[in-house]
Every structure is written in structure tokens, then in C-alpha cells.
């Protein structure tokens, strides 16, 4: 296997550190209905407007009792009232009990619940087979949430359970960061769109579907500028247009130094550019910079044109940059220690990201080829193994697994 030299290459961690140092969270916010807030980034911490529960209530179906009334063996007491969830019972008189249902408020005077499984109904009376302790099966006021306590911190992407929690304490609207606008365009006169004729030497533009889809899954507003012809003037014009409309510009292809690679000189003409060669496989080249136009400045990230390389560099570099721009500090994906059910005996001198899939035995299988042009591997896989440089993997070894489930959010 040919080994490319790593001299002058940045490590993945160094490149990511430099990249994130240049990310600036968007400042704009908007107030949005809690019904529509899922998937958005919270701009301000949320605090409860109430105690939860707001009243002492029953944790089970059963009987509300005075513990002092349950004297002797299998005491028998009259059921004086029935209390359903949403209703408030009357004061519990001595020597009586209340039939009560889960979530119903505890009547004044009661100090325990006996669950129905420990009782036997006898007409309008009930026989108790067990004496409770004071407080049994009672949910106390504020046991879950105290009024004015923080329930959601700022800087998180709201999940369904987060918006449900906010709604449960009466929060109808929340202040959210505005959506980050990501503009994408694709270079290469060889590119065609599905549905168009495909003359010899041309290829369909898969990245135009992959990369916007990844950005949308991160909650971005995506502006697809399409395919740009391979000329310096056209590339510069598209950069200026994108900079006036977007927070982040992402391109695919054209960031090398070939005669038909115009992205690099175009960005240098319209702003400033850093070109990084990263000690990773797949996806060595990455460009980062800024583009200025119309009094605005947009961040720029240029990805390699290879379909697998652009996919991997997006999830490893563009994803955390977008998260930081959204105001999210937690950008590092969760790593799972997993068992390799494969051999990888000729590792590269660069850090590798191998496409793998869970198998029925709870281990990871390796895709048959790790060629960076095989987009099929990204569809087949459940995620990537993050393999350090020069590290041989043998069956049974523990490897670092990055799940798509974490890389796509």
C-alpha cells in the first residue's frame, strides 16, 4: 500500500481546534411557540413557572387514609368519597377513607396511600391487608421540579422531550437562536444532475444531495446555489452572492491547485483563505476562510470533491463548526468502545476513518473496500471507526466507534 508522507500535515485534532477558534455564534434570536421549537437551539435558559407536582398527589390507584385509623388486624373502613385525577376531594374525616386514582390530589387529612392490591373491597367499605407508613405512595409538591428552578440550559438543541418538559410547566414560547444559514455550491464541469443525459466522462452530482441533507439534519436553513461552472469569474461571483445571504459557505471540489481548481484563488480574491492538508484518510484537503461582500462576512469551508471524502470531512469538521455557530458548545461526538470483528493489518500512517456496521453478535464488521470513491460504503455503514495512525486492528480488539446517530445531530 502506498504511504503518503505526513510532513507538513495537520493532525485532525489540530485542524479542528483551529477551525472552531474561528467559529462565531450567530447573534440573532427569535421568540417561537414551544409547539414549533423542536430541533432549534435554545438562546436562554428556561425556568419552571410552577412546582411539579403542584399538589401532593397519589402515585397509584388505591385508597387515601389516615395511618392512625388503620389499627388492629385487617381494619375495615367506610369509603366516603372517590377522587379522580383532575378533581379535588373534600377533607378526609376520621374513620373514613377515599377511593383515589393515580394523579389525583391527596385530600386534606390523609397522610398515606394504600395501593388497591393490598385491599379487598366490601360494599361501601374496604378491608386493608397491610398497614402503610406515613407518606407511602404520595408524590409531594415540587418533588419533580421546584418553582423557579432551571429546567433547560441555554445552548442546547431542543428534543421532543425538552419541549414537552417546557410545556408541562406552562412555558408557551421560548427565545431561540435564529437558524444558521448555510450556502452550498458545487464545482466541476463534469457534474450532471439526475434526470439529465450523462455523456461520457461526466458524473452525477451526489454531493448536492448528501451535504445539504446533512446540514438540514443539523437544523440549518440551507441555500443550494447549485453547480458553478469552472471559471474564476463565475466562482468569485457565486462567493460574493453567497456571502451576502449566508453565515457559512460550504463548497465541494475545486480546492486543490490544479488548472481547473478555481475555488482557492476565488476565495483569496474575495476574502482570506487557509488551506490545510490534514493527516487523515479519507479527506486530506480542507480549506477554511472568510468571504466579504456587501458589508457582510461569511465563513468559508471548502471540502474535497471525492464523495466519501466530502461526507467524512463534513461530519468531522463542518458539523462541529455549524454547532459552534449555532451557539452549541458540545461539539465532540460521543465515542463508543466497540469490538472489532475484522482484521485491519495494513494501517495508514494517517488517522483513518473506516466505514463499519454493527453485526448480530454485537461487534463491528468492516466494509469490503475502504476506497474513498465508494459511496455505497457510507450507506451500508452505521458509522465510522476512528483508527489512530499506524494502528493495526485484529479481531476482538476494542476500537473507537462514531455512530451516525451522533454525527447527524
Protein Blocks (a to p, Z undefined) as FASTA:
>chain_A
ZZddfehiacfklmmmmmmmmpccdfbdcdddfklmgopacfbdcddfbdcdfbdcdfbd
cddddfklmgcjhiadddfbdcdehiacddddehiacdddehiacdehiabdcdfklpcc
ehjaccdfbdcdehiapacehklpcghiafbdghiacdfklmmmmmmnopabdcdddddd
dddddedjkbccehiacdehiacdfklmmmmmmmmmnopacddebjadddfklmmmmmmm
mmmmpmbdcdeehiacbfklmklmmmmmnmccddddddddehkbacdddddeehiacddd
dddfbfklmmmmmmmmmmmmmmmmnopablcccddddddfbdcfbccfbdcdddddddfk
opacddfbfcfklmklmmmpgbdcdddehiacdehiacddddfklmmZZ
